[in-house]
Amino acid sequence: MNDYKPKPIDTSHVRLPDDILKLSELLAQNTHDIWAKKRIDEGWTYGEKRDDTQKTNPCLVPYADLPAREKEYDRCTSRQVLEILYALGYQLVKQ
């Protein structure tokens, strides 16, 4: 029996400042680039359809060329990390 109950950190009270929201977009792009580099290093190439056997994926394109739903996935991940940092009391200061 699987009794796993996810308990994410509550970030509902966090409102990210505008400069941090801009940072989240840069982090989203970087997240995609890291993912893409790993796939390419593993032998994956661009293909019209994802094919795990042929190792092709339509998302092996620059971040700017991703479909909106794919960008939103990376954006959501980046925002959540930043929101968690703020929720836990961390401050981000640009040097």
URKA-V63516 format. One record per backbone hydrogen bond with DSSP energy under -0.5 kcal/mol. CO is the residue of the C=O (numbers start at 1). NH is the residue of the N-H. E is the energy in kcal/mol with one decimal. If there is no record, write none. Layout:
CO	NH	E
CO	NH	E
This chain:
1	3	-0.8
9	11	-0.5
11	14	-1.9
14	16	-0.5
17	20	-0.6
17	21	-2.1
18	22	-2.0
19	23	-1.5
20	24	-2.1
21	25	-1.2
22	26	-1.5
23	27	-2.7
24	28	-2.1
25	29	-2.2
26	30	-2.4
27	31	-2.7
28	32	-2.1
29	33	-2.4
30	34	-2.7
31	35	-2.4
32	36	-3.2
33	37	-2.6
34	38	-2.2
35	39	-2.2
36	40	-2.8
37	41	-2.8
38	42	-1.4
39	44	-2.7
40	43	-1.7
45	57	-1.9
51	55	-1.3
51	56	-1.8
55	45	-2.5
56	51	-2.5
57	47	-0.7
57	60	-1.4
59	61	-2.2
62	65	-1.9
63	66	-1.7
67	70	-0.8
67	71	-2.1
68	72	-2.5
69	73	-1.3
70	74	-1.6
71	75	-2.8
72	76	-2.7
73	77	-1.9
74	78	-2.3
75	79	-2.9
76	80	-2.4
77	81	-1.9
78	82	-2.1
79	83	-3.0
80	84	-2.4
81	85	-2.1
82	86	-2.1
83	87	-2.8
84	88	-2.1
85	90	-2.5
86	89	-1.6
91	93	-0.6
